[in-house]
Each structure stands twice: as structure tokens, then as C-alpha cells.
Amino acid sequence: MQFFRLLPVVLLAGSALCTPALALSGATSDSGVSTGASGPRTGVRSAPSSAQNAMTVFSRIELAQASQTEPGGQKPPTERQQGAGGQIDDIRQSSQTQVTSQQPIGPFPTNEISQQPWIDLGAGEEGHKKDVAALQQTLTELQQLQLQTKQAHWNASGTLYYPLHLLLQEHYEGLSKYADTIAERLLAVGASADGRPNTIVKTSGVPEIPGGFLDDAQILVWFTNAYKRVGEEVNTAIKTTEKVDPTTSNLLQEVEHGVAKYQWQMRAQLQRTGTDPNTGWDLNNNKPVELPSHAPAGSPNQR
């Protein structure tokens, strides 16, 4: 295969050697000055020599071989998947603007307490800390779910692509409103809200969703479990704050109500019934979708 690629180059180079007059006829410079055996001639642009043509073709073939390693000119799979890295670096490094602040970054999370007067909860400093911690962790989990529902909304694939695309957008908007409510409650009780990306990465109990395209069965299982986890965390926060701050506890109940609804909407699509096991095999490459059973061992409802 390599021989056939180089054959045109060999033929062109050979023709140049066999016809020295063409080689000596002169090369045209960028300035329009042609040089040859008789010296420089201005204002006359001669045709490129065969030797130059041969070298040009050879250069193009080398370039093609370097960039086209698969039929059809496609790059290898690893390059197609990861090839944007260099371009991203180019974009990121294209600006020399430095982003700095005189204020230290601080820990993750950072919940600064206001020095201005705010409504005293009457629960003391320890009760106030519990209240802020419950609100902050709920905010973090809501933001994590926000980002993940949008990621799945964009990349949903498979038979249920369109209904999941719409449902995840609805969930994203609902989670955004809940997150805003919780963040504003933090400010209301005299603390700053921490919605920084690193706070989410470092403190969320929900792991990162996989990158790339997401199949419909994978999305259903992921959010069934993710919503379950966050709902249970919020439920604990409700109990933690019900005595120190009933208002916060009530707001958290609204959040738990919404998350539980979203969790139901995901698992309902794999809900097993007496007439249909709904294993999800038709969405999962002819393999059942595995979800852990909630019923205790030995329960007649366990399937």
C-alpha cells in the first residue's frame, strides 16, 4: 500500500531528472523574480518545475498520511473522541487576562456569617450552625442534580430520547427554582450561600454522571438512584432543622416533595406490574435493567 502511495512521486521525480531543461528553467520567487541559467528575469513568472511539483505532491501525501489513518479520511476513534483537547487548550490560553481577587478563596463550602442584624432563630450558635449546614448541603445537591439533568437532557439517546429530553428539562427547571429558594433562605438566616463548582465537586454525595452519550435505560437507573439519595439527605435535613428553624424545615419539606416526585417519574418507567415485568430489556441491549428492590428480604412484594 505504501508503494502505491509513493508511485506518483517517483514518476514525477523521474520526469524531472530526465528533463534537466525543465529543472533549469527557473523557479519563480514570491516577488515575481524568476531565476534560471541565464540569471534573474524580472516581471516574468515561469511555470513551477517538475521537481517542485514532485516535492509538493510528496509533501501533501505526507500530510495526508499523518492526518488520515482510516478509510474516508477519518481519524482513529481515540483522536475523534479526545481531539478537542488541543483546541480547548488553544482557546483557553488565547487570552492573557488574569482573573484575581484580593479576597481569599476560602474553604469549600464557605458560609460567611453576616455582621449586620438578621432575625435571631433563638436556637443559639450551635442551632444556627446546624441550620446553615442543612441548607448548604441541600443547595449543593440540588445544584449537582441541576447540572446532571441538563447533561442528560442534551445527550439522551435511545427509544425514549424525546420523552426523557422533555422530562429532564422540566426537572432542571424545577430543581433550579428549589436551589434558588434554598440559597435565598441561607441569606435570610444571615449566611452566605456557596454555589461554586468546586463546592459541588468536593461536597456532593452524588457522584459525577458519565460523560458522552447516555442511553435511556442508563438515565432511568441513574436518576432513580440519584433522586433517592438526595431525597433521603433532605429528609435528614428536615429532621435536623424542625426544632431550630421550623421555617427552614418547611422549605426543605417542599424540596423533598419535589425530589420524591421526580424520583417517582423516573422509576415509574421501569415499574413492574402483575401483567408486565417491565425489566427494560428492550431499552438495554436485550438485558434486564437492574434496580435494587426496596422491599425487605422475604417480602411477598419483592420481585
C-alpha positions as CSV (number, residue, x, y, z in Angstrom):
1,M,0.0,0.0,0.0
2,Q,2.9,2.4,0.8
3,F,4.5,1.7,-2.6
4,F,1.3,2.7,-4.5
5,R,1.1,5.9,-2.5
6,L,4.7,6.9,-3.4
7,L,4.4,5.8,-7.1
8,P,3.2,9.2,-8.4
9,V,6.0,10.9,-6.5
10,V,8.7,8.6,-8.1
11,L,7.3,9.1,-11.6
12,L,7.2,12.9,-11.2
13,A,10.7,13.0,-9.7
14,G,12.0,10.8,-12.5
15,S,10.5,13.0,-15.2
16,A,12.3,16.0,-13.6
17,L,15.6,14.2,-13.7
18,C,15.1,13.1,-17.3
19,T,14.3,16.7,-18.5
20,P,17.0,18.9,-17.0
21,A,15.9,21.8,-19.1
22,L,12.7,21.9,-17.1
23,A,14.7,21.8,-13.9
24,L,16.9,24.6,-15.1
25,S,14.1,26.7,-16.5
26,G,13.9,28.6,-13.3
27,A,11.9,28.9,-10.1
28,T,9.7,31.9,-9.5
29,S,10.2,33.7,-6.2
30,D,7.3,35.2,-4.2
31,S,8.4,38.6,-5.5
32,G,7.8,37.7,-9.1
33,V,11.5,37.4,-10.0
34,S,12.4,34.3,-12.0
35,T,15.9,32.9,-11.7
36,G,17.5,30.4,-14.0
37,A,20.6,29.5,-16.0
38,S,20.5,32.9,-17.7
39,G,20.2,34.9,-14.5
40,P,17.3,36.8,-12.9
41,R,14.5,38.0,-15.1
42,T,12.0,40.5,-13.6
43,G,8.4,40.7,-14.4
44,V,8.2,37.2,-15.9
45,R,6.6,34.3,-13.8
46,S,7.6,31.0,-15.2
47,A,5.8,27.7,-14.5
48,P,6.9,25.7,-11.5
49,S,9.4,23.0,-12.2
50,S,8.5,19.3,-12.2
51,A,10.9,18.8,-9.3
52,Q,8.9,21.4,-7.4
53,N,5.7,19.7,-8.3
54,A,7.1,16.4,-7.2
55,M,8.1,17.8,-3.8
56,T,4.7,19.5,-3.5
57,V,2.9,16.2,-4.1
58,F,5.2,14.4,-1.8
59,S,4.5,17.0,1.0
60,R,0.8,16.6,0.5
61,I,1.0,12.9,0.7
62,E,3.0,13.0,3.9
63,L,0.4,15.4,5.3
64,A,-2.5,13.2,4.3
65,Q,-0.8,10.1,5.8
66,A,-0.2,11.9,9.0
67,S,-3.9,13.1,9.3
68,Q,-5.8,10.3,7.6
69,T,-5.1,6.9,9.2
70,E,-8.5,5.4,8.5
71,P,-10.5,4.9,5.2
72,G,-12.6,8.0,4.3
73,G,-10.1,10.4,5.9
74,Q,-11.4,9.8,9.5
75,K,-9.1,10.0,12.5
76,P,-8.8,7.0,14.8
77,P,-11.6,6.7,17.5
78,T,-9.4,7.9,20.3
79,E,-8.5,11.1,18.3
80,R,-12.1,11.6,17.3
81,Q,-13.2,11.4,20.9
82,Q,-10.3,13.3,22.5
83,G,-9.1,15.5,19.7
84,A,-10.8,18.6,21.0
85,G,-8.3,18.8,23.9
86,G,-5.7,20.6,22.0
87,Q,-8.2,23.1,20.5
88,I,-9.7,23.7,24.0
89,D,-6.2,24.5,25.3
90,D,-5.7,26.9,22.4
91,I,-8.9,28.7,23.3
92,R,-8.2,28.7,27.0
93,Q,-4.7,30.1,26.5
94,S,-5.7,32.7,23.9
95,S,-6.4,35.4,26.4
96,Q,-3.7,36.9,28.7
97,T,-6.3,38.4,31.1
98,Q,-5.5,37.5,34.6
99,V,-8.5,36.8,36.9
100,T,-7.6,37.6,40.5
101,S,-9.2,38.7,43.7
102,Q,-8.0,40.3,46.9
103,Q,-10.4,38.1,48.8
104,P,-9.1,34.6,49.7
105,I,-10.8,31.6,48.1
106,G,-11.7,30.1,51.4
107,P,-12.7,26.5,52.2
108,F,-15.4,24.5,50.4
109,P,-18.1,25.3,51.4
110,T,-17.7,28.8,52.7
111,N,-20.7,30.2,54.6
112,E,-19.8,33.6,55.9
113,I,-22.0,34.9,58.7
114,S,-23.2,38.5,58.2
115,Q,-22.1,41.2,60.7
116,Q,-25.4,43.0,60.0
117,P,-28.5,42.4,62.1
118,W,-30.6,39.4,60.9
119,I,-33.6,37.6,62.5
120,D,-32.4,35.5,65.5
121,L,-33.7,32.0,65.3
122,G,-33.5,31.6,69.1
123,A,-31.6,28.3,68.7
124,G,-28.2,29.6,69.8
125,E,-24.9,29.4,67.8
126,E,-24.9,25.6,67.6
127,G,-28.5,25.5,66.3
128,H,-27.7,28.2,63.8
129,K,-24.7,26.1,62.5
130,K,-27.0,23.1,62.0
131,D,-29.5,25.2,60.1
132,V,-26.8,26.6,57.8
133,A,-25.2,23.2,57.2
134,A,-28.5,21.6,56.3
135,L,-29.4,24.4,53.9
136,Q,-25.9,24.4,52.3
137,Q,-25.8,20.7,51.7
138,T,-29.3,20.7,50.2
139,L,-28.2,23.6,47.9
140,T,-25.1,21.6,46.8
141,E,-27.1,18.5,46.0
142,L,-29.8,20.5,44.1
143,Q,-27.0,22.1,42.0
144,Q,-25.5,18.7,41.3
145,L,-28.8,17.4,40.1
146,Q,-29.4,20.6,38.1
147,L,-26.2,20.0,36.1
148,Q,-26.7,16.3,35.7
149,T,-30.3,16.7,34.4
150,K,-29.1,19.2,31.8
151,Q,-26.2,16.9,30.8
152,A,-28.6,14.0,30.4
153,H,-31.1,16.3,28.6
154,W,-28.6,17.1,26.0
155,N,-27.1,13.7,25.5
156,A,-30.1,11.4,25.9
157,S,-30.1,8.6,23.3
158,G,-32.3,5.6,22.5
159,T,-36.0,4.8,22.1
160,L,-37.1,7.1,25.0
161,Y,-34.9,10.0,23.8
162,Y,-37.7,12.5,23.2
163,P,-39.9,12.0,26.4
164,L,-36.7,11.9,28.5
165,H,-35.4,15.1,26.8
166,L,-38.6,16.9,27.8
167,L,-38.9,15.4,31.3
168,L,-35.3,16.2,32.1
169,Q,-35.8,19.8,31.1
170,E,-38.8,20.0,33.3
171,H,-36.8,18.6,36.2
172,Y,-33.9,21.0,35.5
173,E,-36.2,24.0,35.8
174,G,-37.9,22.7,39.0
175,L,-34.5,22.0,40.6
176,S,-33.3,25.4,39.7
177,K,-36.2,27.0,41.5
178,Y,-35.7,24.9,44.6
179,A,-32.0,25.7,44.6
180,D,-32.8,29.4,44.4
181,T,-35.2,29.2,47.3
182,I,-32.7,27.4,49.5
183,A,-29.9,29.8,48.6
184,E,-32.1,32.8,49.5
185,R,-33.0,31.1,52.8
186,L,-29.3,30.9,53.6
187,L,-29.0,34.7,53.1
188,A,-32.2,35.2,55.1
189,V,-30.7,33.5,58.1
190,G,-27.6,35.6,57.9
191,A,-25.2,33.3,56.0
192,S,-23.7,33.4,52.5
193,A,-24.7,30.8,50.0
194,D,-21.9,28.7,48.4
195,G,-22.8,27.7,44.8
196,R,-19.2,27.4,43.5
197,P,-18.4,24.5,41.2
198,N,-15.6,23.2,43.5
199,T,-18.0,23.1,46.4
200,I,-20.3,20.8,44.4
201,V,-17.3,18.6,43.4
202,K,-15.9,18.4,46.9
203,T,-19.0,18.0,49.0
204,S,-21.8,16.4,46.9
205,G,-22.9,12.9,47.9
206,V,-24.0,12.2,44.4
207,P,-21.1,11.1,42.1
208,E,-20.5,12.6,38.7
209,I,-22.6,11.4,35.8
210,P,-20.7,9.7,33.0
211,G,-19.7,11.8,30.0
212,G,-20.7,11.2,26.4
213,F,-24.0,9.9,25.0
214,L,-26.3,8.4,27.6
215,D,-28.8,5.7,26.7
216,D,-32.3,5.9,28.0
217,A,-32.0,2.9,30.4
218,Q,-28.9,4.3,31.9
219,I,-30.6,7.6,32.5
220,L,-33.6,6.0,34.2
221,V,-31.4,4.0,36.6
222,W,-29.1,6.9,37.3
223,F,-31.8,9.4,38.3
224,T,-33.9,6.8,40.1
225,N,-30.9,6.3,42.4
226,A,-29.7,9.9,42.5
227,Y,-33.1,11.3,43.4
228,K,-33.5,8.6,46.0
229,R,-30.2,9.5,47.6
230,V,-30.8,13.3,47.6
231,G,-34.4,12.8,48.9
232,E,-33.1,10.8,51.9
233,E,-30.4,13.5,52.6
234,V,-33.1,16.2,52.5
235,N,-35.3,14.2,54.8
236,T,-32.5,14.1,57.3
237,A,-32.1,17.9,57.0
238,I,-35.8,18.3,57.7
239,K,-35.5,16.5,61.0
240,T,-32.3,18.4,61.9
241,T,-33.9,21.8,61.4
242,E,-37.5,21.2,62.6
243,K,-36.8,22.4,66.1
244,V,-34.0,25.0,65.5
245,D,-35.7,26.6,62.5
246,P,-39.3,25.5,61.6
247,T,-39.3,27.8,58.5
248,T,-36.3,26.1,57.0
249,S,-37.7,22.7,57.8
250,N,-40.9,23.6,56.0
251,L,-39.0,24.8,52.9
252,L,-37.0,21.6,52.9
253,Q,-40.2,19.6,53.0
254,E,-41.2,21.3,49.8
255,V,-37.9,20.3,48.2
256,E,-38.3,16.8,49.4
257,H,-41.8,16.7,47.9
258,G,-40.4,17.8,44.5
259,V,-37.4,15.4,44.5
260,A,-39.7,12.5,45.5
261,K,-42.0,13.4,42.6
262,Y,-39.1,13.4,40.2
263,Q,-37.8,10.1,41.6
264,W,-41.2,8.5,41.0
265,Q,-41.4,9.9,37.4
266,M,-38.1,8.1,36.7
267,R,-38.8,4.7,38.3
268,A,-42.4,4.6,37.0
269,Q,-40.9,3.9,33.6
270,L,-39.5,0.7,34.9
271,Q,-42.3,-0.1,37.3
272,R,-43.1,-3.8,37.5
273,T,-46.7,-4.8,37.5
274,G,-48.7,-8.0,37.6
275,T,-49.1,-8.1,33.9
276,D,-45.7,-6.8,32.7
277,P,-42.4,-7.2,34.5
278,N,-41.1,-4.0,32.7
279,T,-37.5,-5.2,33.0
280,G,-36.3,-2.7,30.5
281,W,-34.7,-5.3,28.3
282,D,-36.0,-3.5,25.2
283,L,-34.0,-0.4,26.2
284,N,-30.9,-2.1,27.4
285,N,-29.5,-4.3,24.6
286,N,-31.8,-7.2,25.5
287,K,-30.6,-7.3,29.1
288,P,-32.8,-6.5,32.1
289,V,-32.3,-3.1,33.8
290,E,-31.2,-3.8,37.3
291,L,-32.6,-1.7,40.1
292,P,-32.3,-2.7,43.8
293,S,-35.5,-3.7,45.4
294,H,-36.9,-1.5,48.2
295,A,-38.9,-4.4,49.8
296,P,-37.1,-6.3,52.6
297,A,-36.0,-9.8,52.0
298,G,-38.8,-12.3,52.1
299,S,-41.5,-9.7,51.4
300,P,-44.3,-11.0,49.1
301,N,-43.9,-7.8,47.1
302,Q,-40.3,-8.4,46.3
303,R,-39.5,-9.2,42.7
